[in-house]
């Protein structure tokens, strides 16, 4: 009998779903994109996650523990100046952590409506502000989501996301889609390019009607007005005056929750649908 070992060893004989080299071909990019959508969508549905509160902010924001360690180790003027900045920024971490607790306790994470959960804290799953918001939710025993992304300098998930709700994306576009598509509200803490990118992505979707209007709160008016001259955009005619009504400011965790409520945050299904 002829030997068929060569046929069995051939990569062409491997089932497509098990053939990593085949799945990673350029021509299969659309399939990989669809897989990234489907995996997160189905696992979130399995958990009954219907809506989220997205929290954006800098991955560089230190925790109070990190700021205290820097202050204790500071010996030179430059190190002391850095420690002072880190201590100030750690206040944002504290506020995001407190907000994660408040939103999780009051927003519907513990009260599934016909099995569905609403207003679950969701972040990019990394360090800094993302960690803080996930940490606050975790500390009160609520589920909390991390949408991590593969980067050239590897970014690992923070330890406070619910393990079964910790996702990893290759495509930024699909990660952004999952962040936005079930968002009931958006809270944006001080951050850099990535934070601004995510903020203006959502503002654009809402402004153009491609996404429903949701409450958007920017934490620390002083920071955001130093960073962006919103009024100048109106003066130059680049946005309409009502564009400034798409968001509001808050200075504390409680104030952020109050602002969301005043802007109409709700749990989907409250009307019985």
N, C-alpha and C positions, 0 to 999 in steps of 0.2 A: 504493500500500500504506500502511495506517495506521501511524503512528509509535508504537512501544511504549516510548519512552525513559522516560516517566513511571512505567511499571510497573517497569522495571529499576532506577530510582532509589529506589523506595519501600522503606522500612525493612522492610516486611512481606515483601519478597522476599529479604531477606538470610537466609542459612542461620542457624538458631538458634544454633549453636555459634560463629558469627562475629559475632553481634549482641550487643555488649557492653551496650548500653542495655537490651535485653530481659533478659539474664542478671542484671542488677543491679536488676530490679524486686523489690519486697518479696515478691511472690508466688513468686519463684524462690529464696527463701532455702534451702529444703530441698535444692534441686539444687546450690547453691553449697556447702552443708555437705557433701554427698556427694562433690563434686569435691575438696574439701580433704582428705577422708579418702582417696580413691582415689589421688590423685597421689602423696602421700608413701608410701602403702602399696606401690604398684607399683614406685616407684623404689627404695625400700629392698629390696624383694624382688629386683629386678634386680641389686642389689649383694650379695645373699646375706646381708643383715643379719637375723639371727634374734632376737638378744637384745642388750640394751644395759645399761650401767651409767649411770644418770642422776646427774648432778652439778648440784645447785642451790646458789645462794649469791648474794650481793649483786652487782648490776651496778655498784655504786659502789666496790667494792674496788680500790685502785690497784695497779698493777704496781710492782715495786721501782724501775724506771726513773722512773716518775711520782713516787714517794715521794722519791727522791733529788733530783729536780728541784725539788720543793717545798721540801725542806730547804735546798738550795743558794740558793734565791731568798728564803728567809724573812728578814725584817728586823725586824718588830715581834714583841712577845710573843705576840700572837694568831696571827700567821703561824707562829711557832715551835711553839706548842701544836698547831696544825693539822698541821704537818709531823711532829710526834712521833706523833700519832694515825695519820696516813697510813703512817708507817714501821711501826708496830705492825700495822696492817691488811694491809700488803704481805706480812707473814709468811703470812697466809691464802692470798694469791695464789700464793706460792711453794709452799706445801703442795699446793694444788689442781693446780698445774702438775706437781709431782713425782708426785702420784697419777695424773694422766692418763698419764704415761709408764709407771708401774709396771703399772697395770691393762691398758694396751694391750699391753705386752710379755708379760704373764703370763696374760692372761685369755682368749685365743683369737682376737684380732683378726687374727693372722698365720697362724692354723691352721684354715682352713675345713674343717669336718667334712662331707664329701660336698658341697662348695661353700659351705656355710653358715658365717657368721662369728658369733661370740658375744662378749658383753660389750664391745661397742663403746661408747666414751665418747660420750654424748649430753648436750647442754645446751640451754638456751634460745637459744643462738647469739649472745648479746650480749656486752657488755664485762664487766670485773671477773672474778669467779670463773668465769663461763662461759668467758670468753676463756682463762683460765689452764688449765682442764681440757682444752679443745680444743687449746691450744698444746702441752701436754705430749704429747698423743697425736700431734699433727702432727710434733713434733720427732723422734719415733722412726719416722716414716713410716707410721703406722697410719691407717686411715680413721676419721673422727670426724664426728659429726652435729651440726647446729645447727638447732633448731626455732625460728625467729624469728617475731615477731608484729608486725603493723602497729599502731603506737601514734600518738596525736595528735602527740607529739613524736617524730619519726621515729627509730627505732632500727635502725641498719644492722648486718648480720652482722659478726662479728669476722673477721679475715683468716686464722684458723687452721682453720676448718671445711673439710672436703673440699668443693670447689665443687659436685660432683654430689650431695652429701648436705646441702646447705644449703637449707632450706625456709622459706617465708614463709606465715604464716596470717593470716587476718582474724579468725577466731573463736577466742577463748581456749579454749573448751570442746574444740574439735577438737585444738588444740595440746596441751592437757593429756592428751587421750585417747592421742595418739601418744607422748607422753612416758611414759605409764604402761603402755600395753598390751603392750609387749615388754620391760619392765624386768626384769632379773635381780637388780638391787640398786639401792639409793638411797643416795647420799652427800650430806649437806647441810652446807654451810659457813655461817658466820654471814651473816645477811642480814636483810631487813626484811619488809614486808607480803607482797610477792610470794613470797619464800622460805618464809615461814610458811604462806601459802596452799597452796603446792605440797606442802610437808611434810605438813600435816594432811589434805590431799586423799588422799595415798597412805596415811597411817596409817588414815584412815577406811575406805578401800577394803579394806585388809588386815584391820582389826578386824572389819568386818561380813561378811567372807568374799566380798565382791564381786571381790576380786583374790587371787591366791595369795600366801601368806606369802613375803616376800623379805627378805634382810638389809637393814637400815636403820641407817646409821651417822651420828651427829651429830658434826661436828668441833668441838672445843673445848668440853668439858663446862662450864667456867666460864662461857662465853658463854651457852650454852643454859639453864643453871640460873638465871642472872641474868634471862634473858628470860622463861622459863616455869617456874612452880612446879608441876612435874609431880606431886610428892608430895601437894600440896594437892588435886589432882583425885581422887586415891585417897581421901584423908581425908574429902572431901565426898561420896564415893560416886558421883561423876560418871563415873569409869571404874573397872574392876576392877583389882586389883593386877597381874594378868597383863598388863594393857595396857602396863605399863612394860617388859615383856620384849619388846615389839615392836621396840625400838631399843636401841642401845648407843652409847657414846661412844668417840672416839679423839682423839689429840693430835698425831700425826705421819702423814705419807703412808704410811710402812711399817706403822704401827699400824692405819691404816684398812684397808689390804689384808689384814692379818692378821685383823682383826675380821670382814671379809667372808668370809674362808675359814673361820673358826671358826663363823660363822653358817650355813655350808653353801652358799656361792655355787658354782655349777657351770656348765659349758657345756651347753646343751641338746643332747641327742643323745649324751651320753657313754655312755649305756646301750645305744647302738646303734639307738635309735628315730629 
